[in-house]
Amino acid sequence: MRMKSKKTSQHGLTIIEFMISIVLGLIAVAAAGTATYLSQKNYTNQEAMARLQENGRIAMQMLSYDIRMAGFFGCVDEIESITDHVVGGAGSLFEAKALEGLEFDDPTWYPSGEPHANVSNVVLSTDTDGILVKFLSPDTNVAVEEPYMPNRAGVIHVSPNNVLNQGDIVAVTDCDTADIFQITTKGSGGGNTVPLGHATGGNVSPGNLSPVPCQGNKHCMSKTYEEDSFILKFVAVRYLISDGPNGPALLREQLANDGGNSIVVAREMVQGIENMQIRYGEDTDNDRIPDAYRSADDVASWDNVISVRIGLLARSMAQTRFGTAGEYGGAEDIDTRSYDLDGDGVKGGAEDPDVADDRVIRHEFVSTVFIRNLR
């Protein structure tokens, strides 16, 4: 006789099976959560680093362009003397120094000795350097036209189609000499030329210096500029680091014409730049090779400066997590790196307790710019 097999059926889970399934589920959820967290952290870090590097490159390009232009006077190699007629009461931006430096622990600019004044409505960082460069803009080359200048006190005639305005600070040069002055009047069009005045007084600021005796009580240039002379706008820019409510940034000050008054306009150009260290390369044996890089207050002769080494410390603007221990020199959230910006010192990281645990990524950028127009 065939025996019938006994049928069995599953009616539920045992406690052990149920607990095992819960553990396996928790493991799966934890693995998924960990993967999501790591993916989000890596994305955040990579995005922060990409923005940081972009900001660092933009800031370095901006500084490098202006520094290369320092001392540009069109035909600089032939100019033997420059006469500055602009009233210097507004500070070092008006002094006839093509390149100046500021040390963070010194209240004066070198080499002029002009006092350093904070920018209105801007909080400046107190532990970084500053740099000031001056040059003539090659984009505003305006030829002096007949009848040129009747005498040293006379107006200067230029084409009616020009970019110059009353209140502009400019330089007129014939490649032998140059005079820097502020345009006090600009004649109306209608003829072949328009006259530019350079008297003292008038509705401009800061104005030109008191008259030099030459023709009565009139303001005079150092010479009469005639054929083959031209006028270029004077540019003065100063770079500092601001430390405002939106975080650190590269600050750029520049002369601007405000209705005939020459004013200094300050703008935050690149966010996330929190430290700038500047060193100046001196050529002591006249071979066009820097023999030493020195801070602004340690430069032996500014006539021998042929290059500038820039060190920038950039940081991410958003807080992020560094990662596991060992990354970025330390444990999670702690920045213990030291950043060498000037070749002879360290900044930030473990050396600065204010930034050690602020959960931002940092990176240093160092570049050397050779100055083409000095000496």
JOCOR-V377965 format. One record per residue. N is the residue number from 1. OMEGA is omega in whole degrees, 0 to 359 (none if undefined). Layout:
n=(N	N)
omega=(OMEGA	OMEGA)
This chain:
n=(1	2	3	4	5	6	7	8	9	10	11	12	13	14	15	16	17	18	19	20	21	22	23	24	25	26	27	28	29	30	31	32	33	34	35	36	37	38	39	40	41	42	43	44	45	46	47	48	49	50	51	52	53	54	55	56	57	58	59	60	61	62	63	64	65	66	67	68	69	70	71	72	73	74	75	76	77	78	79	80	81	82	83	84	85	86	87	88	89	90	91	92	93	94	95	96	97	98	99	100	101	102	103	104	105	106	107	108	109	110	111	112	113	114	115	116	117	118	119	120	121	122	123	124	125	126	127	128	129	130	131	132	133	134	135	136	137	138	139	140	141	142	143	144	145	146	147	148	149	150	151	152	153	154	155	156	157	158	159	160	161	162	163	164	165	166	167	168	169	170	171	172	173	174	175	176	177	178	179	180	181	182	183	184	185	186	187	188	189	190	191	192	193	194	195	196	197	198	199	200	201	202	203	204	205	206	207	208	209	210	211	212	213	214	215	216	217	218	219	220	221	222	223	224	225	226	227	228	229	230	231	232	233	234	235	236	237	238	239	240	241	242	243	244	245	246	247	248	249	250	251	252	253	254	255	256	257	258	259	260	261	262	263	264	265	266	267	268	269	270	271	272	273	274	275	276	277	278	279	280	281	282	283	284	285	286	287	288	289	290	291	292	293	294	295	296	297	298	299	300	301	302	303	304	305	306	307	308	309	310	311	312	313	314	315	316	317	318	319	320	321	322	323	324	325	326	327	328	329	330	331	332	333	334	335	336	337	338	339	340	341	342	343	344	345	346	347	348	349	350	351	352	353	354	355	356	357	358	359	360	361	362	363	364	365	366	367	368	369	370	371	372	373	374	375)
omega=(179	179	178	178	181	180	177	179	180	182	181	179	173	178	181	179	180	180	179	180	177	180	179	177	178	178	180	179	179	180	179	179	179	179	179	180	181	179	179	180	180	179	180	180	181	178	179	179	180	178	178	181	178	179	179	180	180	180	181	178	180	178	184	181	183	180	177	181	184	177	180	178	179	179	190	184	184	182	182	181	178	178	181	182	186	177	187	183	182	176	191	178	182	179	183	174	186	184	178	181	179	174	188	182	182	184	183	174	176	7	188	184	179	179	178	179	178	180	181	177	179	176	182	174	186	184	180	180	175	179	181	179	180	180	175	183	178	181	183	181	183	183	173	187	174	8	175	177	179	178	184	179	186	177	180	183	178	179	178	181	181	185	183	181	174	182	178	171	188	173	173	185	174	180	171	178	177	175	176	182	175	179	182	177	174	183	179	180	179	178	179	179	171	181	174	180	181	183	171	181	180	184	177	178	10	179	180	182	180	184	171	183	174	178	182	181	183	176	185	170	180	180	174	181	186	183	179	173	180	184	177	177	178	181	174	180	181	180	177	176	176	182	186	182	179	180	183	180	173	183	179	174	180	174	178	180	181	179	180	178	178	183	176	180	180	178	172	188	184	179	174	177	188	178	178	177	185	173	186	182	180	174	186	181	172	177	179	176	180	179	179	174	186	174	185	182	181	179	182	180	179	175	181	180	181	180	179	176	184	173	179	173	180	180	174	181	179	176	180	179	184	183	184	179	181	177	180	172	181	182	183	178	185	178	181	181	171	187	182	185	187	177	180	179	180	177	171	177	183	179	184	184	181	184	188	184	182	171	173	178	179	176	180	177	181	180	178	182	177	185	187	193	178	181	none)
